[in-house]
């Protein structure tokens, strides 16, 4: 139980440092920079589209899959009951195993950011996703 509380505290702390507001501020600081400066700050783009009027849309896409284990396990808690508070999950009958589909699940985090380039200069941006944050 303590380990679960510690992990939740750590995750909350990490997410408190990163925010969409900080990401918006970072993107706002790129308005007015030239295309080469944008690429040097953001890295190679995921995609580039040239519009009919000659302007460009440069996009960046980041996707991460995270596995979240379940808190539901099958195990025999009576096997070592004579040893006090000792918990040994990998010994004999304590070996736990998944129970159907409740063992865990995958979560996909993604962020797609697009910049409009007019006359070689960043004029606007737009992002979408559930993980568009900046430190």
FENPETA-V597654 format. One record per residue. N is the residue number from 1. D_CENTER is the distance of its C-alpha to the mean C-alpha in Angstrom with 2 decimals. Layout:
n;d_center
N;D_CENTER
N;D_CENTER
This chain:
n;d_center
1;24.68
2;24.35
3;21.55
4;19.56
5;20.32
6;19.36
7;15.90
8;15.37
9;16.84
10;14.65
11;11.37
12;13.24
13;14.41
14;11.20
15;9.94
16;13.53
17;13.42
18;10.79
19;11.78
20;12.42
21;16.01
22;15.43
23;13.70
24;16.80
25;19.03
26;17.73
27;18.34
28;21.67
29;22.75
30;22.63
31;25.17
32;28.45
33;27.37
34;28.64
35;26.75
36;27.15
37;25.73
38;22.64
39;22.09
40;22.86
41;20.25
42;17.38
43;18.42
44;19.71
45;18.80
46;17.49
47;20.51
48;23.62
49;25.94
50;29.42
51;30.82
52;34.56
53;35.39
54;34.12
55;31.00
56;27.63
57;24.09
58;21.57
59;18.05
60;14.78
61;12.17
62;8.84
63;7.47
64;5.75
65;7.53
66;7.52
67;11.10
68;12.33
69;16.01
70;18.72
71;21.10
72;24.01
73;26.08
74;29.73
75;31.73
76;35.28
77;35.37
78;39.17
79;39.51
80;39.46
81;40.64
82;43.54
83;41.32
84;40.31
85;36.70
86;35.63
87;32.68
88;32.47
89;30.06
90;31.04
91;34.81
92;37.04
93;36.45
94;33.36
95;31.32
96;28.65
97;27.56
98;25.23
99;26.78
100;26.25
101;23.00
102;22.09
103;20.84
104;17.12
105;14.70
106;11.73
107;8.80
108;7.40
109;4.51
110;6.64
111;8.59
112;12.26
113;14.57
114;18.32
115;21.17
116;24.82
117;27.25
118;30.88
119;33.59
120;31.12
121;29.42
122;26.11
123;27.29
124;24.31
125;20.60
126;18.45
127;14.77
128;13.29
129;10.09
130;7.87
131;5.30
132;8.39
133;8.86
134;11.15
135;12.57
